[in-house]
Amino acid sequence: MRLAFLVLAVAATTAVAAQGKEVLAVPGAVAGLPFSPVIRAGNMLYLSGQIGNRIGTRELVAGGIGAETRQALENIRTVLEAAGSSLDRVVKCTVFLADIKDYGAMNEVYASFFPKDPPARSAIAGSGLALGARVEIECLALAGTGP
């Protein structure tokens, strides 16, 4: 069983590597950061985590967890559209919270962005996020706009 899993894992890794990795440009992205906003590998988009900052700045929006969640998801929408995709093509999100007590307020805003067939999701709370953010969200999405 372990050998079969290992063979499948190597085959999947090789298939993705053969398709190449493409760093996609996102208009307004903050320059000089040590990561790419989005990578395309095959038919998948791998988005870096987004916090509730205004695009092109390191300034968080005012208004707490709800406003930051909304802005983070708007940033994700911007990245996806720049990559030729959309929120409808998101298959998995990971939500990082500075405080698990913010889960309910985050979830309320999050649900409004995925009203039908929401992606798979995980949520975790930690001890702090970049720039003092309350929430960070990263996503995996299908490239393109088709089915």
C-alpha positions in Angstrom: 0.0 0.0 0.0 2.8 2.4 0.9 4.6 1.6 -2.3 1.5 2.3 -4.4 1.0 5.6 -2.6 4.6 6.6 -3.2 4.4 5.7 -6.9 1.2 7.8 -7.3 2.8 10.7 -5.4 5.9 10.7 -7.6 3.8 10.4 -10.8 1.6 13.3 -9.7 4.6 15.5 -8.8 6.3 14.6 -12.1 3.2 15.4 -14.1 2.9 18.9 -12.4 6.6 19.5 -12.9 6.4 18.6 -16.6 3.6 21.2 -17.1 5.9 23.9 -15.8 5.5 26.7 -13.3 4.4 30.2 -14.4 4.5 33.2 -12.2 1.6 35.4 -13.2 1.6 39.2 -12.9 -1.1 40.9 -10.8 -1.6 44.7 -11.5 -1.1 46.7 -8.3 0.7 44.0 -6.4 3.2 45.3 -3.9 6.6 45.0 -5.4 9.7 43.6 -3.6 8.0 40.9 -1.5 9.8 37.5 -1.4 6.8 35.6 -2.9 4.6 35.6 -6.0 0.9 36.5 -5.7 -0.1 33.6 -7.9 1.6 30.6 -9.6 0.1 28.6 -12.4 1.1 25.0 -12.7 -0.9 23.0 -15.2 -4.6 23.8 -14.8 -4.2 25.0 -11.2 -3.6 28.4 -9.7 -1.9 28.6 -6.3 -2.6 31.9 -4.6 -0.5 33.4 -1.9 -2.4 34.3 1.2 -4.2 37.6 1.1 -4.9 39.9 4.0 -7.2 42.9 4.3 -4.9 45.4 2.8 -5.8 47.8 0.0 -4.3 46.5 -3.3 -0.9 48.0 -3.9 -0.3 49.1 -0.3 0.6 47.6 3.0 -2.3 49.4 4.7 -5.0 47.3 6.3 -8.6 48.5 5.9 -10.3 49.9 9.0 -13.3 48.2 10.5 -12.1 45.0 12.1 -12.5 41.4 11.1 -15.5 41.8 8.8 -13.9 44.6 6.8 -10.6 42.8 6.6 -12.2 39.5 5.5 -14.2 41.4 2.8 -11.0 43.1 1.5 -9.0 39.9 1.6 -11.6 38.2 -0.5 -11.8 41.2 -2.9 -8.0 40.9 -3.2 -8.4 37.2 -4.0 -11.0 38.1 -6.7 -8.5 40.6 -8.2 -5.7 38.0 -8.3 -8.0 35.4 -9.8 -9.3 37.8 -12.5 -5.7 38.9 -13.3 -4.9 35.2 -13.8 -8.0 34.7 -16.0 -10.1 32.8 -13.4 -12.8 33.7 -10.9 -14.1 32.9 -7.5 -16.4 30.2 -9.0 -13.2 28.3 -9.9 -11.8 28.2 -6.3 -11.6 24.6 -5.1 -9.9 25.1 -1.7 -9.3 27.9 0.8 -7.3 28.0 4.0 -8.3 30.7 6.5 -5.8 31.9 9.1 -7.2 33.9 12.0 -5.3 35.9 14.6 -8.0 35.0 17.1 -10.5 32.1 16.8 -13.1 34.3 18.4 -13.3 36.1 15.1 -14.5 32.9 13.3 -18.2 33.7 13.3 -17.8 37.2 11.9 -15.2 36.0 9.3 -17.5 33.2 8.3 -20.5 35.5 7.7 -18.5 37.6 5.2 -16.8 34.6 3.7 -20.1 32.8 3.0 -21.4 35.9 1.0 -18.5 35.4 -1.5 -19.3 31.7 -2.0 -23.1 31.5 -2.0 -23.3 28.4 -4.2 -21.1 25.3 -4.1 -18.5 26.8 -1.7 -14.9 25.5 -2.0 -13.4 23.1 0.6 -12.0 25.0 3.5 -9.9 24.8 6.6 -9.6 27.4 9.3 -6.9 27.8 11.9 -6.0 30.4 14.5 -2.5 31.4 15.4 -0.6 34.0 17.4 -0.3 36.7 14.7 -0.4 37.5 11.0 1.6 39.9 8.8 1.0 43.6 9.4 -1.1 42.9 12.4 -3.9 41.5 10.2 -6.9 39.7 11.8 -7.3 37.3 8.8 -5.4 35.8 5.9 -6.9 33.6 3.2 -5.1 31.5 0.6 -6.8 29.6 -2.2 -6.3 27.0 -4.9 -8.3 27.5 -8.0 -8.8 26.1 -11.5 -7.2 28.2 -14.1 -9.3 29.7 -16.9 -13.0 30.5 -16.9 -14.5 27.3 -18.3 -16.3 24.5 -16.4 
